Amino acid sequence: MHQFLVEPLFGTQNWSIAGYNVAFTNSAAWMCVATVALIAFMTMGTRGALIPGRGQMMVEGFVRFIDNMLAANIGPEGKRYVPYIFSLFMFILFANVLGLLPLGIFGIHPFTFTSHFTITGVLAIISFSIVLIVGFWRHGFHFFSLFVPHGTPIWLLPLIPLIEFVSFMVRPFSLGLRLFVAMTAGHVLLKVLAGFIINSGAAGIGTGLFVGVPSFVLMVGISALELLVAGIQAYVFALLTSLYINDAVNLH
């Protein structure tokens, strides 16, 4: 599990403020890398060329994708949330993809910071906080009617609001946990297969052929699947966030 270990890059382990370690870590470094890469990607879409190039078309395609998703899930008011959902989606996507790049052959070991619940949990809490702010800002205490679905029988009123409240409060936990588990499981599986390849190669030609070669083929396939999962998990995170915002806006 060394690939998931958060380590300080500069400063020391004892560099702390008020008892909290504030050393710059590999996790923070790769968050900066993801941010810089995302900014560089977005600059390709700010040129505003009449005949867009490939970079501008890619950026505009992603923006249109998020805009259509919010229009379908929230309605016309979804446009005001496009900047946040787009930033959330692209940041998670870049984080997931950067962690899968084979940079180890150059001596650089990428760190997938979305494989830590502290990161995905914070993103989920930010999204959940926006839902609460929007809900109470637009509806006041009427926002609590979200816990009483329309058409609920009177005899179920003592039970349904409690169930709906628990389901609502579990949302940030499930939102962060889903992304964290998916990225962690994929990287662990790749690490196990890589261990099979190395150990079977050291065990001899026979073991290498019967264990190492199938493991390598499977590892290539899993790597391709992980690239797909990287995109799907970013999409799911953005989609669920938009659905939660829809509840706050429209009280569905």
Secondary structure, DSSP 4 states (H G I P E B T S, - for coil): -GGG---EEES-TT-EETTEE--EEHHHHHHHHHHHHHHHHHHTTSS--SS--HHHHHHHHHHHHHHHHHHHHT-GGGGGGHHHHHHHHHHHHHHHHHTTS-GGGGT-----GGGSHHHHHHHHHHHHHHHHHHHHHHHGGGGGGGGS-TT--GGGTTTHHHHHHHHHHHHHHHHHHHHHHHHHHHHHHHHHHHHHHHHHHHH-HHHIIIIIHHHHHHHHHHHHHHHHHHHHHHHHHHHHHHHHHHHHHH--
